[in-house]
C-alpha cells in the first residue's frame, strides 16, 4: 500500500462520547460525518489505564513492565518510529504530553519531534491546545510536501484537550448545558476539591465535571475537523491512512473514583479505535477482541514492512488474518487518594467475556463476566468455576520478574 500513515491519538477520550459507538452522543458531529470511510473497532483494549502504561503498546508494541519497571522508555524497547526511519520513511511526532516527551526517552526515531516541554502553559490549560498542535502539523507538512515527489511519511499527533483539569471555553460549555455558569477559577477549584481528592460523594458535582469533559470533547471534534481540512489542503486525504485512538478513557464515579487511576475497568481501557481510509465507500464494524499492542505492527504492515521481533502484537489488517488471543495489561496501581499498599503493580487479562484483575499491593483478585455484567459491578472470582483457569493465565505475567 503506497500511502502515508497517520496515527492520531487523543488523550483521555472515552469510547462512549463518539457517536459511532453511542448513538445517543451528539458530541462528535465531525467524527460521525466520516464513518462511511472507516473501520470501527468495537472491542479495542488498552494495555494500561493511563498514559505511561498505555503508550508502550501504542508506539512500541510492548507492555509497560517489559524490561523492568522503568519510568523512562528503556533502550530495549523498539519504537515504530525507529523501525520506519530505518527504512527511509520520514517520521514526525507532534504532541504535548510530558510522559511521552524526550525527557522520558520517546524521542528516538523521529526526523521531527515536538513535545512542547519548553513552552509556557497555565494551570487552567497545562498543555498546548489542539489548534496549536494543528498549526505545528501544518507547518511541518508545508516543509515536507513539495509537489508530488515527497517522501512517504509517518505522522503521529496527539491532543491533550479532553484531559483534566476540565476548564473548557464557554462556547463549548454552552453547547453542552447553557445553564452552567462557572468562571475559569471556579472550574479550577472544582478540579482541586473534587477530582484531585477523588471525592465522588456529591453526584451533582461529578455530573458537572462530566459535562465540562463533554465540552472538551466538542472542542476536540472541532480541532479534528480543522486537522482533516489541513490534510485536504495538501491533497493528502486520498493518500493517507489515518488511525484514530485514545491511550485510555476517564472515570466519572463508575468504580468509586475520578480521573484515570490504576484500574482496569472498561471506562478506562475499552478505548475507541478507528481506521480512516478515503478509498472506502462504506463503513465497516469489526468486533474482534484486539489490543493497542497491535498498532505498531499494523502501521508496519501498512508500509509493507514486517514487524520487528520485539513487537508483541500483530497487524490488524487484513482483518480476516487477525488471530484473537485475549488481552493483557499492567500498570502501577496508583490512586489519586493513596490507599495503603498503593503504588504496587496490578495486572489484567480479558478473553472477550471474562476479565480477571490482580492487585499485588493488597493481594486481591477480581473477576467479571462482561456479557452478563458489562458495568463490572459483581466480582465473581470466589464463585466462578472459571476463576482458576483465568488466574492460571495471568499468574505467569505477574511472576515473570521473580528469580
DAQUIFEN-V709050 format. One line per field, one symbol per residue. burial: + if it has 16 or more other ideal C-beta (glycine too) atoms within 10 Angstrom, else -. Layout:
BEGIN
burial->???
END
This chain:
BEGIN
burial->--+++++++++++++-+++++---+-++-++--++-++++++++++++++++++++++++++++++------+---+++++++++---+++++++++-+++--+++++++++++++--------+-++++--++-+++-++--++----+-+++++++++++++++++---++-++-----+-+--++-++--++--+-+----++-+++-+++++++++++++-+++-++----++-+++++++++++++++++-++++++++++++++++++++++-------+--+++++++++++++++-+-++-++++++++----+---++++++++++------+--+++++++--++++++-+----+++-+-----+---++--+--+--++--+--++-----
END
